[in-house]
Amino acid sequence: MTTAAPFIDLRRERGYARDLGRAFAGALIFNIPLLMTMEMWEQGVVMDRWRLLVFILAGLPLLYGLAYYAGFSKRRGFRNDVLDTAVALAVGFVTASVLLILFGVVQWDAPPREALGMVALQAVPGAMGALLARRQMNGDGGGDTDEDQASYFGELFLMAAGALFFAMNVAPTEEMILIAYKATPVHTLALIAVSLALLHAIVFSAGFAGQEEADHPVTAFFHFTLPGYAIALGVSLFALWIFGRVDGHSLEGVVQTMIVLGFPAAIGAAAARLLV
């Protein structure tokens, strides 16, 4: 009795291989600033391992959400979204490993704890870039995503993803602490006002899903801008905590640094519709 050989759809497999290649390109392009940032290398070495674990575990639902709304392949459904999440994380690990070794940051004789820490810290933002690649780098019209059908809470989730993506690029740097130290109360209030104004302008012009029901600027301000800025501040505080930037600082210093980091995070939250 003979068994039939499994049928392989070569066209589909070639398409998936192309999507996977695009995912690696997205991980590289979106993550290159962090891969070449000294503070990220240092954080990978000195960061408490439990904080690193919290960061990776918090990143998993974020990556799944991006896979649900975008994904680096056209396949949809829960199983495929989970697979895209796992593959994107693997792409992030591989990309970070290869580049950090190429840059000489990770040495072959480096202690496993240090090497794994540096790579793991870079894997989540790399995976985000991999999942955003289909929207940003597709040239054959296949870049449509489910973001247009996102619910209101789905839009808020995408804003959180965009805020984290932007905040991660500057949160580990000393400049955040320095800017907060130099800022006076007037500077801080002005930064809040500018963050809100830019977030509102970008959100309103980008046309978030459901905005047709809240197309008046004042309504959109309370419906999207204020919640979006609150999300940006929350993400900023989380990023600062992950990198130990709130340890040993007064409440006033933490709030001021959070507002400073909230500026790029708010831009990221507003640009979420453009990224996904």
C-alpha positions in Angstrom: 0.0 0.0 0.0 1.5 3.3 -1.0 0.9 6.7 0.5 0.5 9.8 -1.5 3.2 12.3 -1.2 2.1 15.5 0.6 1.1 18.3 -1.7 3.3 21.4 -1.5 2.1 24.6 -2.9 5.3 26.0 -4.3 3.8 29.3 -5.1 2.6 29.8 -1.6 6.0 28.7 -0.2 7.8 31.1 -2.4 5.5 33.8 -1.2 6.2 33.0 2.4 9.9 33.0 1.7 9.6 36.5 0.2 7.6 37.6 3.3 10.2 36.1 5.6 13.0 38.0 3.7 11.0 41.2 4.0 10.6 40.5 7.7 14.4 40.3 8.1 14.8 43.6 6.2 12.1 45.2 8.4 13.9 44.0 11.6 17.2 45.5 10.3 15.8 48.8 9.2 13.6 49.5 12.2 16.1 48.2 14.8 19.4 49.6 13.4 19.4 52.7 15.7 19.1 50.5 18.8 21.6 47.9 17.5 24.2 50.7 17.2 23.5 52.4 20.6 26.0 51.9 23.3 23.5 52.3 26.1 21.5 49.4 24.8 24.7 47.2 24.8 25.3 48.2 28.4 21.7 47.6 29.5 21.9 44.1 28.0 24.8 43.4 30.4 23.7 45.2 33.6 19.9 45.0 33.5 18.4 42.8 36.1 17.4 39.6 34.5 13.9 39.7 36.0 13.3 43.1 34.4 14.5 41.7 31.0 12.1 38.8 31.5 9.3 41.2 32.2 10.1 43.2 29.1 10.1 40.1 26.9 6.9 38.8 28.5 5.2 42.2 28.1 6.3 42.2 24.5 4.6 38.9 23.5 1.0 40.2 23.6 2.2 43.4 21.9 3.8 41.3 19.1 0.7 39.1 18.8 -1.4 42.3 18.4 0.8 43.5 15.7 0.6 40.1 14.0 -3.2 40.3 14.2 -3.4 43.7 12.7 -0.5 43.5 10.3 1.8 40.5 10.3 4.6 39.9 7.9 2.6 37.4 5.8 -0.9 37.4 4.3 -2.1 34.4 6.3 -4.8 35.2 8.8 -6.4 33.4 11.7 -5.3 32.7 15.3 -2.9 29.9 14.5 -1.2 31.9 11.8 -1.0 35.0 14.0 0.7 33.0 16.8 3.1 31.5 14.2 3.8 35.0 12.8 4.5 36.2 16.4 6.9 33.3 17.1 8.7 33.7 13.7 9.0 37.5 14.1 10.6 37.0 17.5 13.0 34.5 16.0 13.8 37.0 13.3 14.5 39.6 15.9 16.9 37.2 17.8 18.7 36.2 14.6 19.1 39.8 13.3 20.3 41.1 16.7 22.8 38.2 17.1 24.3 38.6 13.6 24.6 42.3 13.7 26.0 42.5 17.3 28.6 39.9 16.4 29.4 41.7 13.2 29.9 45.0 15.1 32.2 43.2 17.6 29.8 44.0 20.5 29.2 40.3 21.2 32.4 38.4 21.3 32.6 34.7 20.8 34.1 34.2 24.2 31.6 36.5 25.9 29.9 35.1 29.0 26.5 33.6 27.9 24.6 35.8 30.4 25.9 39.0 28.8 25.6 37.8 25.2 22.1 36.6 25.7 21.1 39.7 27.6 22.3 42.0 24.8 20.6 40.0 22.1 17.3 39.4 24.0 16.9 43.1 24.7 17.2 43.9 21.0 14.9 41.0 19.9 11.5 42.6 20.7 12.0 45.9 18.8 13.5 43.8 16.0 10.4 41.6 16.0 8.2 44.7 15.8 10.1 45.8 12.7 9.6 42.4 11.2 5.9 42.5 11.7 5.6 46.1 10.3 7.6 45.2 7.2 4.7 44.1 5.0 2.9 47.4 5.4 6.0 49.5 5.0 7.9 47.6 2.3 5.3 45.9 0.1 5.4 46.9 -3.5 2.9 44.4 -5.0 -0.3 45.7 -3.4 -0.4 43.0 -0.8 0.3 45.3 2.1 -3.3 45.7 3.2 -3.9 45.0 6.9 -6.8 44.6 9.3 -6.0 48.0 10.9 -8.8 49.7 9.0 -11.3 47.4 10.8 -9.7 48.1 14.2 -12.1 48.8 17.1 -11.6 51.9 19.3 -9.6 49.8 21.8 -7.7 48.3 18.9 -6.7 51.8 17.9 -5.6 52.5 21.4 -3.5 49.3 21.4 -1.8 50.4 18.1 -1.1 53.8 19.7 0.6 52.0 22.6 2.7 49.9 20.1 3.8 53.1 18.2 4.6 54.9 21.5 6.8 52.0 22.7 8.5 51.7 19.3 9.6 55.4 19.4 10.3 55.5 23.1 12.6 52.5 23.0 15.0 54.4 20.7 15.8 57.1 23.3 14.7 55.7 26.7 18.0 54.0 27.5 20.1 57.2 26.8 21.4 59.6 29.4 20.0 62.5 27.4 16.5 61.9 28.7 17.7 62.4 32.3 19.8 65.5 31.2 16.9 67.2 29.4 14.6 66.5 32.4 17.2 68.0 34.7 17.6 71.1 32.6 13.9 71.7 32.1 12.1 74.3 34.1 8.4 74.0 35.0 7.7 76.4 32.1 9.6 74.1 29.7 7.8 71.0 31.1 4.3 72.6 30.6 5.3 73.8 27.1 6.5 70.3 26.2 3.1 68.8 27.3 1.3 71.4 25.2 3.5 70.7 22.1 3.2 66.9 22.6 -0.6 67.2 22.7 -0.8 69.6 19.8 1.4 67.4 17.5 -0.3 64.2 18.6 -3.7 65.8 17.8 -2.6 67.2 14.5 -1.1 63.9 13.3 -4.0 61.8 14.6 -6.7 64.0 13.0 -4.9 64.2 9.7 -4.1 60.4 9.6 -7.7 59.5 9.9 -7.9 56.8 12.6 -10.6 54.1 12.2 -13.9 55.3 13.7 -12.9 58.9 13.4 -15.8 59.5 10.9 -18.0 59.3 14.0 -15.8 61.9 15.8 -14.7 64.1 13.0 -15.0 67.3 14.9 -11.5 68.4 16.2 -12.8 68.9 19.8 -14.5 65.5 19.8 -11.4 63.9 18.4 -9.2 65.6 21.0 -11.1 63.9 23.8 -11.7 60.7 21.9 -8.2 60.0 20.7 -5.7 62.7 21.7 -6.0 62.7 25.4 -6.2 58.9 25.8 -3.3 58.6 23.3 -1.2 61.0 25.4 -2.0 59.2 28.6 -0.9 55.9 26.9 2.3 57.6 25.7 3.1 58.7 29.3 2.3 55.2 30.6 4.5 53.6 28.0 7.3 56.1 28.8 7.1 55.3 32.5 7.3 51.5 31.7 10.3 52.0 29.5 12.1 54.2 32.1 11.4 51.5 34.7 12.7 48.7 32.5 16.0 50.6 31.9 16.3 51.6 35.6 15.9 55.3 34.9 13.5 55.8 37.8 15.6 54.1 40.4 16.8 56.5 43.1 15.0 59.5 41.7 12.5 61.7 43.4 8.8 61.7 42.3 9.3 65.1 40.7 12.3 63.8 38.7 10.5 60.7 37.5 7.5 62.7 36.4 9.7 65.2 34.6 11.6 62.5 32.8 8.4 60.7 31.9 7.1 63.9 30.3 10.3 64.4 28.3 10.2 60.8 27.0 6.5 61.3 26.5 7.3 63.7 23.7 8.7 61.1 21.2 6.3 58.5 22.6 3.4 60.7 21.7 4.7 61.1 18.2 5.0 57.4 18.0 1.4 56.9 19.3 0.2 59.4 16.6 2.2 57.7 13.9 0.9 54.3 14.7 -1.7 54.5 11.9 1.1 55.4 9.5 3.3 52.5 10.6 0.7 49.7 10.7 
